[in-house]
Amino acid sequence: MKVSVDQSAFGRKYNYGTITIHMKEQQDEITFRHIKSPESARRTAQAKFVQSSKHKLL
């Protein structure tokens, strides 16, 4: 899984952007637009996914 953030110049100035979650094998993706603090949301999404993946492996 990969989480990417896209911000325009306006988005960087006002701290808004788009988050895209690319699922395994890059075949599916989920996009969230107009997210406040997209870098923070990206870090949270990645941390939660890694956490859930560890539980599935146990």
N, CA, C and O atoms as a printed pandas DataFrame, in Angstrom:
     atom_number atom_name residue_name chain_id  residue_number  x_coord  y_coord  z_coord
0              1         N          MET        A               1    0.837   -1.169    0.000
1              2        CA          MET        A               1    0.000    0.000    0.000
2              3         C          MET        A               1    0.885    1.236    0.000
3              4         O          MET        A               1    1.931    1.277    0.648
4              5         N          LYS        A               2    0.444    2.231   -0.734
5              6        CA          LYS        A               2    1.159    3.506   -0.801
6              7         C          LYS        A               2    0.128    4.620   -0.642
7              8         O          LYS        A               2   -0.960    4.554   -1.216
8              9         N          VAL        A               3    0.472    5.635    0.135
9             10        CA          VAL        A               3   -0.407    6.786    0.315
10            11         C          VAL        A               3    0.323    8.000   -0.236
11            12         O          VAL        A               3    1.434    8.307    0.197
12            13         N          SER        A               4   -0.295    8.693   -1.188
13            14        CA          SER        A               4    0.338    9.879   -1.771
14            15         C          SER        A               4   -0.526   11.109   -1.535
15            16         O          SER        A               4   -1.743   11.019   -1.378
16            17         N          VAL        A               5    0.143   12.270   -1.515
17            18        CA          VAL        A               5   -0.531   13.549   -1.300
18            19         C          VAL        A               5   -0.245   14.436   -2.498
19            20         O          VAL        A               5    0.889   14.506   -2.971
20            21         N          ASP        A               6   -1.271   15.111   -2.985
21            22        CA          ASP        A               6   -1.124   16.070   -4.080
22            23         C          ASP        A               6   -1.685   17.406   -3.604
23            24         O          ASP        A               6   -2.831   17.491   -3.163
24            25         N          GLN        A               7   -0.854   18.456   -3.701
25            26        CA          GLN        A               7   -1.294   19.788   -3.298
26            27         C          GLN        A               7   -0.901   20.790   -4.374
27            28         O          GLN        A               7    0.219   20.760   -4.884
28            29         N          SER        A               8   -1.827   21.672   -4.714
29            30        CA          SER        A               8   -1.527   22.773   -5.625
30            31         C          SER        A               8   -0.842   23.874   -4.812
31            32         O          SER        A               8   -0.684   23.741   -3.598
32            33         N          ALA        A               9   -0.440   24.948   -5.470
33            34        CA          ALA        A               9    0.151   26.089   -4.760
34            35         C          ALA        A               9   -0.859   26.647   -3.753
35            36         O          ALA        A               9   -0.500   26.974   -2.622
36            37         N          PHE        A              10   -2.109   26.750   -4.166
37            38        CA          PHE        A              10   -3.180   27.207   -3.275
38            39         C          PHE        A              10   -3.330   26.248   -2.090
39            40         O          PHE        A              10   -3.481   26.680   -0.947
40            41         N          GLY        A              11   -3.287   24.964   -2.373
41            42        CA          GLY        A              11   -3.415   23.953   -1.326
42            43         C          GLY        A              11   -2.279   24.011   -0.325
43            44         O          GLY        A              11   -2.502   23.866    0.877
44            45         N          ARG        A              12   -1.052   24.224   -0.810
45            46        CA          ARG        A              12    0.080   24.346    0.102
46            47         C          ARG        A              12   -0.063   25.577    0.986
47            48         O          ARG        A              12    0.253   25.539    2.175
48            49         N          LYS        A              13   -0.543   26.672    0.392
49            50        CA          LYS        A              13   -0.702   27.916    1.157
50            51         C          LYS        A              13   -1.747   27.752    2.256
51            52         O          LYS        A              13   -1.538   28.211    3.379
52            53         N          TYR        A              14   -2.869   27.104    1.947
53            54        CA          TYR        A              14   -3.969   26.968    2.902
54            55         C          TYR        A              14   -4.060   25.580    3.539
55            56         O          TYR        A              14   -5.023   25.280    4.245
56            57         N          ASN        A              15   -3.055   24.734    3.289
57            58        CA          ASN        A              15   -2.933   23.411    3.899
58            59         C          ASN        A              15   -4.111   22.483    3.572
59            60         O          ASN        A              15   -4.709   21.878    4.462
60            61         N          TYR        A              16   -4.427   22.389    2.279
61            62        CA          TYR        A              16   -5.449   21.460    1.786
62            63         C          TYR        A              16   -4.854   20.644    0.649
63            64         O          TYR        A              16   -3.922   21.093   -0.018
64            65         N          GLY        A              17   -5.379   19.468    0.428
65            66        CA          GLY        A              17   -4.888   18.668   -0.678
66            67         C          GLY        A              17   -5.718   17.417   -0.892
67            68         O          GLY        A              17   -6.772   17.228   -0.285
68            69         N          THR        A              18   -5.211   16.574   -1.769
69            70        CA          THR        A              18   -5.860   15.317   -2.125
70            71         C          THR        A              18   -4.980   14.168   -1.656
71            72         O          THR        A              18   -3.765   14.182   -1.856
72            73         N          ILE        A              19   -5.596   13.185   -1.037
73            74        CA          ILE        A              19   -4.881   11.989   -0.597
74            75         C          ILE        A              19   -5.365   10.826   -1.451
75            76         O          ILE        A              19   -6.567   10.629   -1.625
76            77         N          THR        A              20   -4.418   10.058   -1.982
77            78        CA          THR        A              20   -4.760    8.862   -2.750
78            79         C          THR        A              20   -4.101    7.664   -2.090
79            80         O          THR        A              20   -2.894    7.659   -1.845
80            81         N          ILE        A              21   -4.899    6.657   -1.806
81            82        CA          ILE        A              21   -4.390    5.412   -1.237
82            83         C          ILE        A              21   -4.352    4.389   -2.358
83            84         O          ILE        A              21   -5.388    4.009   -2.905
84            85         N          HIS        A              22   -3.144    3.948   -2.695
85            86        CA          HIS        A              22   -2.942    2.943   -3.745
86            87         C          HIS        A              22   -2.842    1.589   -3.047
87            88         O          HIS        A              22   -1.961    1.376   -2.213
88            89         N          MET        A              23   -3.724    0.702   -3.383
89            90        CA          MET        A              23   -3.753   -0.607   -2.734
90            91         C          MET        A              23   -2.678   -1.515   -3.329
91            92         O          MET        A              23   -1.985   -1.146   -4.277
92            93         N          LYS        A              24   -2.560   -2.685   -2.761
93            94        CA          LYS        A              24   -1.551   -3.651   -3.180
94            95         C          LYS        A              24   -1.635   -3.918   -4.680
95            96         O          LYS        A              24   -2.725   -3.999   -5.246
96            97         N          GLU        A              25   -0.501   -4.051   -5.302
97            98        CA          GLU        A              25   -0.366   -4.324   -6.737
98            99         C          GLU        A              25   -0.864   -3.177   -7.613
99           100         O          GLU        A              25   -1.039   -3.357   -8.818
100          101         N          GLN        A              26   -1.093   -2.009   -7.031
101          102        CA          GLN        A              26   -1.449   -0.792   -7.768
102          103         C          GLN        A              26   -2.697   -0.937   -8.641
103          104         O          GLN        A              26   -2.851   -0.194   -9.610
104          105         N          GLN        A              27   -3.585   -1.870   -8.323
105          106        CA          GLN        A              27   -4.769   -2.060   -9.155
106          107         C          GLN        A              27   -5.966   -1.251   -8.683
107          108         O          GLN        A              27   -6.804   -0.854   -9.493
108          109         N          ASP        A              28   -6.055   -1.004   -7.396
109          110        CA          ASP        A              28   -7.172   -0.238   -6.849
110          111         C          ASP        A              28   -6.632    0.985   -6.137
111          112         O          ASP        A              28   -5.523    0.969   -5.601
112          113         N          GLU        A              29   -7.431    2.053   -6.135
113          114        CA          GLU        A              29   -7.035    3.224   -5.379
114          115         C          GLU        A              29   -8.270    3.944   -4.856
115          116         O          GLU        A              29   -9.350    3.878   -5.443
116          117         N          ILE        A              30   -8.080    4.627   -3.744
117          118        CA          ILE        A              30   -9.139    5.408   -3.118
118          119         C          ILE        A              30   -8.628    6.837   -3.032
119          120         O          ILE        A              30   -7.509    7.070   -2.573
120          121         N          THR        A              31   -9.439    7.798   -3.469
121          122        CA          THR        A              31   -9.028    9.199   -3.469
122          123         C          THR        A              31   -9.948   10.012   -2.572
123          124         O          THR        A              31  -11.173    9.908   -2.643
124          125         N          PHE        A              32   -9.325   10.821   -1.730
125          126        CA          PHE        A              32  -10.047   11.748   -0.856
126          127         C          PHE        A              32   -9.618   13.157   -1.242
127          128         O          PHE        A              32   -8.432   13.482   -1.178
128          129         N          ARG        A              33  -10.557   13.985   -1.638
129          130        CA          ARG        A              33  -10.243   15.343   -2.085
130          131         C          ARG        A              33  -10.592   16.365   -1.005
131          132         O          ARG        A              33  -11.418   16.118   -0.127
132          133         N          HIS        A              34   -9.935   17.518   -1.101
133          134        CA          HIS        A              34  -10.195   18.663   -0.212
134          135         C          HIS        A              34   -9.987   18.296    1.257
135          136         O          HIS        A              34  -10.841   18.574    2.099
136          137         N          ILE        A              35   -8.857   17.675    1.558
137          138        CA          ILE        A              35   -8.537   17.254    2.916
138          139         C          ILE        A              35   -7.675   18.318    3.587
139          140         O          ILE        A              35   -6.669   18.753    3.027
140          141         N          LYS        A              36   -8.071   18.735    4.787
141          142        CA          LYS        A              36   -7.259   19.673    5.554
142          143         C          LYS        A              36   -6.118   18.892    6.197
143          144         O          LYS        A              36   -6.322   17.787    6.700
144          145         N          SER        A              37   -4.929   19.461    6.180
145          146        CA          SER        A              37   -3.716   18.830    6.722
146          147         C          SER        A              37   -3.468   17.464    6.083
147          148         O          SER        A              37   -3.428   16.454    6.786
148          149         N          PRO        A              38   -3.301   17.419    4.764
149          150        CA          PRO        A              38   -3.177   16.129    4.082
150          151         C          PRO        A              38   -1.941   15.322    4.487
151          152         O          PRO        A              38   -1.992   14.093    4.483
152          153         N          GLU        A              39   -0.839   15.979    4.836
153          154        CA          GLU        A              39    0.354   15.227    5.254
154          155         C          GLU        A              39    0.097   14.499    6.567
155          156         O          GLU        A              39    0.518   13.356    6.740
156          157         N          SER        A              40   -0.586   15.153    7.479
157          158        CA          SER        A              40   -0.934   14.521    8.750
158          159         C          SER        A              40   -1.879   13.343    8.516
159          160         O          SER        A              40   -1.717   12.283    9.119
160          161         N          ALA        A              41   -2.851   13.530    7.651
161          162        CA          ALA        A              41   -3.794   12.456    7.327
162          163         C          ALA        A              41   -3.071   11.294    6.643
163          164         O          ALA        A              41   -3.392   10.132    6.894
164          165         N          ARG        A              42   -2.103   11.596    5.786
165          166        CA          ARG        A              42   -1.324   10.546    5.109
166          167         C          ARG        A              42   -0.560    9.704    6.128
167          168         O          ARG        A              42   -0.580    8.474    6.071
168          169         N          ARG        A              43    0.117   10.381    7.064
169          170        CA          ARG        A              43    0.876    9.654    8.087
170          171         C          ARG        A              43   -0.049    8.773    8.935
171          172         O          ARG        A              43    0.298    7.638    9.260
172          173         N          THR        A              44   -1.209    9.293    9.287
173          174        CA          THR        A              44   -2.171    8.531   10.080
174          175         C          THR        A              44   -2.669    7.311    9.308
175          176         O          THR        A              44   -2.741    6.214    9.862
176          177         N          ALA        A              45   -3.010    7.493    8.040
177          178        CA          ALA        A              45   -3.497    6.378    7.215
178          179         C          ALA        A              45   -2.432    5.299    7.085
179          180         O          ALA        A              45   -2.735    4.112    7.200
180          181         N          GLN        A              46   -1.185    5.702    6.848
181          182        CA          GLN        A              46   -0.114    4.718    6.720
182          183         C          GLN        A              46    0.103    3.975    8.030
183          184         O          GLN        A              46    0.276    2.756    8.030
184          185         N          ALA        A              47    0.094    4.693    9.136
185          186        CA          ALA        A              47    0.308    4.057   10.440
186          187         C          ALA        A              47   -0.805    3.061   10.746
187          188         O          ALA        A              47   -0.530    1.966   11.235
188          189         N          LYS        A              48   -2.041    3.418   10.468
189          190        CA          LYS        A              48   -3.166    2.519   10.737
190          191         C          LYS        A              48   -3.103    1.281    9.853
191          192         O          LYS        A              48   -3.410    0.179   10.308
192          193         N          PHE        A              49   -2.706    1.452    8.593
193          194        CA          PHE        A              49   -2.633    0.309    7.693
194          195         C          PHE        A              49   -1.529   -0.642    8.130
195          196         O          PHE        A              49   -1.724   -1.858    8.135
196          197         N          VAL        A              50   -0.384   -0.107    8.495
197          198        CA          VAL        A              50    0.724   -0.946    8.950
198          199         C          VAL        A              50    0.312   -1.690   10.213
199          200         O          VAL        A              50    0.615   -2.873   10.367
200          201         N          GLN        A              51   -0.378   -0.997   11.117
201          202        CA          GLN        A              51   -0.856   -1.615   12.350
202          203         C          GLN        A              51   -1.811   -2.769   12.044
203          204         O          GLN        A              51   -1.685   -3.846   12.626
204          205         N          SER        A              52   -2.757   -2.555   11.142
205          206        CA          SER        A              52   -3.726   -3.609   10.823
206          207         C          SER        A              52   -3.055   -4.758   10.083
207          208         O          SER        A              52   -3.460   -5.909   10.248
208          209         N          SER        A              53   -2.046   -4.477    9.276
209          210        CA          SER        A              53   -1.330   -5.539    8.564
210          211         C          SER        A              53   -0.584   -6.435    9.543
211          212         O          SER        A              53   -0.517   -7.648    9.350
212          213         N          LYS        A              54   -0.030   -5.847   10.581
213          214        CA          LYS        A              54    0.690   -6.635   11.584
214          215         C          LYS        A              54   -0.266   -7.565   12.313
215          216         O          LYS        A              54    0.096   -8.702   12.615
216          217         N          HIS        A              55   -1.476   -7.108   12.601
217          218        CA          HIS        A              55   -2.457   -7.952   13.282
218          219         C          HIS        A              55   -2.896   -9.109   12.388
219          220         O          HIS        A              55   -3.142  -10.209   12.883
220          221         N          LYS        A              56   -2.997   -8.881   11.098
221          222        CA          LYS        A              56   -3.412   -9.944   10.177
222          223         C          LYS        A              56   -2.342  -11.023   10.071
223          224         O          LYS        A              56   -2.657  -12.193    9.852
224          225         N          LEU        A              57   -1.074  -10.632   10.225
225          226        CA          LEU        A              57    0.015  -11.589   10.105
226          227         C          LEU        A              57    0.125  -12.499   11.328
227          228         O          LEU        A              57    0.675  -13.597   11.239
228          229         N          LEU        A              58   -0.395  -12.048   12.460
229          230        CA          LEU        A              58   -0.267  -12.837   13.693
230          231         C          LEU        A              58   -1.226  -13.978   13.765
231          232         O          LEU        A              58   -1.227  -14.723   14.746
